[in-house]
Amino acid sequence: MIGGIEMTKSASWQRAVTSGEWENLLILLESDTATLSTEEKIGQYSQAANAAKKANQYQFAIGCYQIMLELVTTDSERASIYGWLSSCSADDRNFEAAEKYGKSALNLQDHLAEVGKINTRNVVSFSLFGSNPKYCETAILNAEAMSDIYPDWIMQVFYDETVPTHVLERLKQLDVELTNVADVNAEHMPGTFWRFLALENIQNDIVLCRDIDSIVCERERVLVDEWLASRKAFHVIRDWFGHTDLILAGLWGTRFGLLTGIREMIEHYLKHAGDNVKSTHADQFFLAEYIWPRIRHSCCHHSSIFSGVLEACWPDSEARMLENKDGNDQLGSWKTTSISISNIGDAFIDIVENGKVICSYQLEKGGVLSLPRLYRTRIQKNVYQLIVRPADNS
């Protein structure tokens, strides 16, 4: 603690101050405080510095503060003393020293603010609704990929009651943070908007919004790391010719805990957007109208396809177009496929590995089954077995 400590007996330095014998101040202080504790010494030097400043004896005040710097043990205390040294040096018209001390104070305070910040969580945010394995099982694959692509980050999934319980249980086992939209008063919002609500949490520092049917990967992590190194507040990615919306709802991010007022903007948009709310692109219309104008001047914009527009860049380490050139593996692409099932009426499908059922879903009226592409590959290689059961035999 830095502050005055009352002494029951007048110290010799105090008598010297009273009589104006400033030239002996620091020598007397050293003698008077020789047997005191460090905290008591700091208190005495602080009192002496204040007395010297009141008498316009700035050099002696500065000398006291410099000794205090050697005695204190925390950056918070040092930052305070550097601030006093800056002010005192300016009063003494030593502006060069005042600037030096002021910079030290500001740098330390900035460091303390960063270390002590409450927004320390890094989150990858998704929306999940419905019972289609196209989305539910890709959510599982995202959760499994998180430890490799974003270790120590949090995968947060905003969901509603339409998601099967077995999916939620598996996500929970994979350490996914599950947020029921009923608990955050978001049931009235289109499902694709839910993921944006991660921005509300004042404990979050970095938030990435991603599509649940596209799997996080090393390609995007390279871009995210380059964005973070840029110290810019926002990130926008586009990785195919169809990515012409200003912000792809599943390929953008924020940091520094910004946009905590996102809910108010969403509510305003939903109230005034008219028929646009019904569009499957409503989330991207919202981002273009409400978010892009706010972020475009502090945005790291990665674009593999459209160079020379909106200050877009792309790292040399990453191919702009992947070898297949069909867009299926570019960022933001759907990692799902369809399997035709003979029309046998309502049915249940089981995905089985080594005799153990991994997941089960109801398929209405047979027809087409949508699954993650990885599942189809595993089925083709007999790693997984696909079992179809008529509903009346369940």
N, C-alpha and C positions, 0 to 999 in steps of 0.2 A: 504494500500500500504506500502511495506517495501522499504525504500530508503532514501538517504540523503536529508535533508531539509536545505537549506542555511540560516544562521542566519546573520542578519545585524550587530549584536553586538557580539563580541567574548565572549563566555560563560566561566565561571571560570574553568570548566573541561577542556576546550581546552587550557587554559593557563597552567594548571597543566600538561597536556600532553607535551606541548612544553618544560616545565622545567624539565620533567622526574619525576614528583611527582605522581607516579602511585598508591601509597598506598591510596591516597585520591580520586581516580577517581570515584568510585561508590557513595561515599558520596556526592561529588560535583555534580554529575549527578542528583541525587535525588533532591538536592536543586535547581539546575538550571532548572529542568523540572517540578517543582511542580505545576506551573500555566499553563502549556502547555496542549493542547489537546492531546488525546491519539495518534493520528497520528503523531503529532509533537514530542511527547516523543519517539515513535518508531524510528523516523528519527534520533534523537539525539543519542540514544543508538546504533543504527546501525553505525553511524559515529564514535562513540567512540570505538566500537568493531574493526572496520577496522583500526583505528589508533593504537590500542593495538597490533593487529596482525602484522602490519608492524614493530613494535618495539620489536617483539618476546615476548610480555607480554601476553602470552596465557591465563593465569588464569583470567586476567581482561577482556579479550575478552569473555571468557566463561561466566563470571558473567554478562556481558551485554546481551548476548544471552539468558541466563536463565530468566532475567527480561523481555526481549522482548516476551518470550513464554507466560508470564502471561498477556501481553498487547494485543497480537494479538487475532483475533476472528475467523479466518477461518483455516480449515485444510490445505489449500494450503500454507498459511503463516507459519503454524507450521511445515509442511514438509520441507520447505526451511530452517527454523531455526535449525531443527534437523540435517539437512545436514551440516550446518555450524558448529554446535557443534561437530559433528563427525570428521570433518576435523581438527578443532582447537584442539580437545582433542588428536588426533593422533600426531599433531605437538608438543603437550606438553608431548608426550610419555605416555599418559594415555590411553592405548589401550583398556582396559576393558570398560571405559566410551565411547570411540570412537565407539566400537562395539554396545553398548547399544543405543547410539544416532542414529547410522546408521541404525539399525534395525527399530527404530521408524520412521525414514524418509522413508524407503522402504515400511513399512506396510501402512503408510498414503498415499503414492503415489499410491500404489496398490489399496487402497480403492477408491481414487479419480478417478483412471482410470476406475474402475468398475462402479462407480456412474455416471461418465460422458460419458460412452460409447454410441456410436450412434446405435449399433446393439442391439436393445431392443425388437424387434418383435419376437413372437413365432408363428410359422406357421405350419399348416398341409396342405400339397400340394397334389393336385390331377390333373390328366388329364381327359378331357371329350371330346369325339367326337362322331358324329353319332346321330341318332334319336331313338335308341332302348331304350324302357322304362326300360329294364334290367339295363342299366347304368344311364340313365337320372333320373329315379325315385329313384334309390339307392343314387344318388348324393343328392337328396332332403332329404332322410333319414339321410345321413351323416350330412347335414347342421342342421337338427333338433336335432341331437344327440350332436353336438358340445358344446352347452351350459352346458350340464351335464358332459360330459367327459373331455372337454378341455375349461373350462370357461376362458374368457379373452384371448384366443388364436384366431388366424385368420385362417379361412378356405380359402385357395386360390385355385381357379380352373382355369387351363389353358384350353382354349376351341378354337374351330374354327367355321366356318360358318355353319357346318352341324348340330349343336345343335339347336333344336327348340327354337324359341324366348320365348315361354311360360315357358320353363324350365329355361332359363336365368333370366327371370323376377322373377320367384319364388325364385331362388337362391339369387338374389339381395335383395329381401324382407327379406330373412333370414340372411342378413349381410355377405354374402359370397363375397370375393374379386375376381372379375372376370378379367381374363387377356386373351385378344384375342391374339393368337399366331402370328397373322399378325402384331400386334403392337410391338412385341419383336423379329421379324425376325426369327421365328422358324417354319414357315409353312412347310419347307422342311424336318424337322425332323419327325421320326416316332412319333405318338401321345403319346406312352407310355413314351417317353423321356421328354415330355414337363414339367412334374411335377418337374424334376430335376432342372429346371431353377430358382426355388425359391431360390436356393443356391447362385445365382448371386447377389441378393439384399444385399448390405452392411449394410442395416438397420435390417436384420434378424439375430437373435441370434440362436434360435433353429428352425430347419426345420425337419419335419417328412414327409417322402414320403409314400403315402398310395394308395391302389387300390380303384377306385371309386365304384366297385361292392362288396366291403367288408366294413362293417360299424364299425366305431370307437366304442370302448366299454371299460368297466371298466377293463377287463382282461389286455388289452394292456396298459391302463393308469398305472396300478400297475408296469408293467415292465418299462415304461418310467420314472416313479418317481424313481425307483431304479437306473436306468441308470444315471439320473440327479444327484442323491446323490453321485454317484461314481466319479463324476467330469471328467470322461473320455469323450473324444471328439466325439465318434461315437457309434452308437447303431445298432445292428443287432438282429433280432428276427427270430426264426424258431419254428413252432408249429405243424408240422405234418411230416409224413414219406416222403412225396414228397418234403419236403423243403431241398433239397440237393444242390441247388445253393449256392455259397459262400455268396451272398447277395440277398435276396428276394427284388425285385424292389418296392414292396408295404409294406415292413416291415423293413425299416431302417431309420436312422436319423443322423443328425449332429448337432453340437452346436458350440458356440464361433465364429460364422460367418465364418467358414472354408469352403474350396472348392468353393470359389467365382470364380475360373477359370474353372468351370465345363463345360462351353460352348466350350471352346477351346478343351477340351478333347473329348466332344461329336463329334465335327466337325472332329477331327482327326480320331476317331473311324469310323464314317460314311464314310470317304474317303477311309479307308483301310480295312474295314471289309468284303468286297465282298458280297457273298450270305447270310452271317449271318445277314445282315441288314434286310432281308426279313422275318426272323424268328419271330414268336410271342414271343420268348425269347430273342430278340435282346437287350432289355434293361438290362437283367440280364447277358448276355454275356459281355456287356460293363462294368457293375459294377464289374464283376469278374476280368476283364483284367485291367481296369484303376483305379478303386476305391479301391478294396480290398487290393492290395499291399500297398496302402498309409495309410490305416486306421487300419489294423489288429493288430498293436501293441498298439493302443490306443482305443480299442473297447470294449464296454460292450456287450458280446455275450450271449443272452438268448436263451436257447433251452430246450423245454419241453421233447423232444424225444431223442435227441442224447447227452447223457451226456459223460463227459470225453474226449471231442474232441474240439479243438480250444478254450480251456479255457472256455467252456460253463458253464453257471450256470442257476439256476431257483429258484425263491423265494419259501420258504416253505409254504407261505400263499395261493399259487395257485396250484390247481390240475394240474398234468402234462397232464392227458388225461381226457377230459370231459366225462360225463356218457354215452352219446350215442355211443361213440367210433367209429363214422363213419367219423369223420373229418369235418363234416358240420358246427360245431360251433367253431372249432379251429381258431386261428387268421390267417387271410389271406384267409379264405375260402370264396367262393362265397355265398352271401346271396340272391341268386336268384333261381327262379324255372320256370318251363315251364307249360303252359296250352294249351291243344289242342283245336283249334277252327275249326269248320266244314269248309270245303273248299268252300267258297262262293265267291271266286275271291277276288279282291282288296277290302279292307274294312277299316273302321275306328273303333277304340275301344275307349270307354269312361269309365273312372273310376268315379263313382258317389257316393257321400256321402250326405245323407239327401236331396236328390234332386238337389244337386249342383255338377257340373262337376269339379272334381279335376284336371284331365288331359285327353288329347286326343292324340292318336297316329294313324298313318296310318300303317296298316298291309298289306304287299304285299302278294297277293294270299292266304289269309287266312292262314291255317296251324297252326304253333306253335307260341304262344305268350309268351315271357319271361318277367317276372315281379319280383320285390322283393318278397321274401318269406313272408314277413309281409303282403303284399297286398293280396296274395293268402289266407292267414289265415283270413284276414278281409272279403274277399269275401265269404269264406266258412261260416263265422259267420253272414253274411248278414249286416255287418257294411258298407261294400262297395258293390256296384252293378256294374257288368261288362256288358256293353251294346255294342253290335257289330252292326255296321251299314254298309251295302254295300256302296261302294264308290259312286255309282250313286245315292244314296239317301241322300248324305251328304248335 
